[in-house]
Amino acid sequence: MKLEWMGNHRTLVEKIIKYGNAYSNTYKLQRSYGTNVMFSASQIQTLEYILEAEDKEEKMSEMAARLGVSRSTFSKNVKNLTEKGLLEKYHLSGNRKDIYVKPSAKGREVYAEYTAFVRELCFDEIFQYADNISATDQDNFIRILDKLADVLVWYGEKEQVTRKLIKIDPVDQ
């Protein structure tokens, strides 16, 4: 069956799907990424966003929304990164409810090692390609990726199945 609805964009869609599948297969796997600490891509992205937002004093819920993950996923990543000594948790005096996280010295060191590793592994080459794309084309590509992410997040939220408690019959136990 020909997929004519994609027109001449079939190769683009195929490569986006290939990337998405590869990424989803490795997103939660623990690896060292050139460091002496094991962590997942999900966890390092959490650390990266925390480092990036350090001056903003964003709450964890705000960072989770910006990253496009649930608060639960973000909290689990923060918990794991804190246990590994990469993050430290804080709260404001007089307000124990709002939790703020900051990178530890070890977190900064591990992130620097990670970035050196992934930059050499693939991003130097990606940046070379990107340097040869016009600013307009880069903006359009960013819009494409952003739209895909927005649709996936929206659809994922729309398709949440309402759960309800079902009494277990003692005979079935």
C-alpha positions as CSV (number, residue, x, y, z in Angstrom):
1,M,0.0,0.0,0.0
2,K,1.4,3.4,-1.0
3,L,1.3,6.0,1.7
4,E,0.4,8.9,-0.6
5,W,-0.9,11.1,2.1
6,M,2.7,12.0,3.1
7,G,3.6,13.2,-0.4
8,N,7.3,13.8,-0.8
9,H,7.8,13.8,3.0
10,R,7.9,10.1,3.5
11,T,11.6,10.0,4.2
12,L,11.4,12.8,6.7
13,V,8.5,11.0,8.6
14,E,10.5,7.7,8.4
15,K,13.6,9.3,10.0
16,I,11.5,11.0,12.7
17,I,9.9,7.6,13.5
18,K,13.3,5.9,13.5
19,Y,14.7,8.5,15.9
20,G,11.6,8.3,18.2
21,N,11.8,4.5,18.4
22,A,15.5,4.5,19.1
23,Y,15.1,7.1,21.7
24,S,12.2,5.4,23.4
25,N,14.2,2.2,23.6
26,T,17.0,3.8,25.5
27,Y,15.2,6.6,27.4
28,K,15.1,4.8,30.7
29,L,18.2,2.6,30.4
30,Q,21.0,3.3,32.9
31,R,24.3,4.0,31.2
32,S,27.5,5.7,32.2
33,Y,27.7,8.1,29.3
34,G,31.4,8.6,29.8
35,T,31.2,9.2,33.5
36,N,31.6,7.0,36.6
37,V,27.8,7.3,37.5
38,M,25.0,5.3,35.9
39,F,22.0,7.3,34.9
40,S,19.3,7.3,32.2
41,A,18.7,9.8,29.4
42,S,15.6,10.9,31.3
43,Q,17.7,11.6,34.4
44,I,20.4,13.5,32.6
45,Q,17.8,15.7,30.9
46,T,16.3,16.4,34.3
47,L,19.8,17.4,35.6
48,E,20.3,19.6,32.5
49,Y,17.0,21.5,33.0
50,I,17.8,22.0,36.7
51,L,21.3,23.4,35.8
52,E,19.7,25.6,33.1
53,A,17.0,26.9,35.4
54,E,19.3,27.4,38.4
55,D,19.0,31.2,38.4
56,K,15.3,31.2,37.9
57,E,14.4,29.4,41.1
58,E,11.7,27.4,39.3
59,K,9.7,24.9,41.3
60,M,10.0,21.2,40.3
61,S,6.5,21.3,38.8
62,E,7.4,24.2,36.5
63,M,10.6,22.4,35.3
64,A,8.6,19.2,34.6
65,A,6.2,21.2,32.5
66,R,9.0,22.8,30.5
67,L,10.7,19.5,29.9
68,G,7.4,17.9,28.8
69,V,7.3,15.1,31.4
70,S,4.8,14.4,34.2
71,R,5.5,15.8,37.7
72,S,5.7,12.1,38.8
73,T,8.5,11.3,36.3
74,F,10.3,14.5,37.1
75,S,10.1,13.7,40.9
76,K,11.3,10.2,40.4
77,N,14.3,11.5,38.4
78,V,15.0,14.1,41.1
79,K,14.9,11.3,43.7
80,N,17.3,9.1,41.8
81,L,19.7,12.0,41.1
82,T,19.6,13.1,44.7
83,E,20.4,9.5,45.8
84,K,23.4,9.5,43.4
85,G,24.6,12.8,44.9
86,L,24.0,14.8,41.8
87,L,21.2,17.0,43.2
88,E,20.4,18.7,46.5
89,K,16.8,19.6,47.6
90,Y,15.8,22.9,49.3
91,H,12.7,24.7,50.5
92,L,12.2,28.3,51.4
93,S,12.1,29.2,55.0
94,G,8.4,29.4,56.1
95,N,7.3,27.2,53.1
96,R,8.1,23.5,53.3
97,K,5.6,22.6,50.5
98,D,7.5,24.1,47.5
99,I,10.6,22.0,46.8
100,Y,13.5,23.5,44.9
101,V,16.4,21.5,43.6
102,K,20.0,22.5,42.8
103,P,22.9,20.6,41.3
104,S,25.6,19.5,43.7
105,A,29.3,19.9,42.9
106,K,29.3,16.3,41.9
107,G,26.3,16.9,39.6
108,R,28.1,19.7,37.9
109,E,31.2,17.5,37.4
110,V,29.3,14.6,36.1
111,Y,27.3,16.8,33.7
112,A,30.6,18.3,32.4
113,E,31.9,14.8,31.7
114,Y,28.6,13.7,30.1
115,T,28.5,16.7,27.8
116,A,32.1,16.1,26.6
117,F,31.3,12.5,25.9
118,V,28.0,13.1,23.9
119,R,29.5,16.1,22.1
120,E,32.3,14.0,20.7
121,L,30.0,11.0,20.2
122,C,27.5,12.8,18.0
123,F,26.8,16.4,18.6
124,D,29.9,17.8,17.0
125,E,28.8,16.2,13.7
126,I,25.2,17.3,14.2
127,F,26.3,20.9,14.8
128,Q,28.4,20.8,11.6
129,Y,25.3,19.9,9.7
130,A,23.3,22.5,11.5
131,D,25.9,25.2,10.7
132,N,25.2,24.6,7.0
133,I,21.4,25.2,7.4
134,S,20.0,28.6,7.1
135,A,18.5,30.2,10.2
136,T,15.0,30.1,8.6
137,D,15.4,26.3,7.8
138,Q,16.6,25.7,11.4
139,D,13.6,27.6,12.7
140,N,11.3,25.5,10.5
141,F,12.9,22.3,11.7
142,I,12.5,23.4,15.3
143,R,8.8,24.1,14.6
144,I,8.4,20.7,13.1
145,L,9.9,18.9,16.1
146,D,8.0,21.2,18.6
147,K,4.7,20.4,16.8
148,L,5.4,16.7,16.9
149,A,6.1,16.9,20.7
150,D,3.0,19.0,21.4
151,V,0.8,16.5,19.6
152,L,2.3,13.5,21.4
153,V,1.9,15.2,24.8
154,W,-1.6,16.3,23.9
155,Y,-2.7,12.9,22.6
156,G,-1.1,11.1,25.5
157,E,-3.1,13.3,27.9
158,K,-6.3,12.8,25.9
159,E,-6.0,9.1,25.8
160,Q,-5.6,8.6,29.6
161,V,-8.0,5.8,30.6
162,T,-10.1,6.7,33.6
163,R,-9.3,4.2,36.3
164,K,-11.7,3.1,38.9
165,L,-11.6,0.8,41.8
166,I,-13.1,-2.7,41.2
167,K,-14.0,-4.7,44.3
168,I,-12.2,-8.1,44.4
169,D,-14.5,-10.9,45.1
170,P,-13.1,-12.9,48.0
171,V,-13.8,-16.1,46.1
172,D,-11.3,-15.0,43.3
173,Q,-8.4,-14.5,45.7
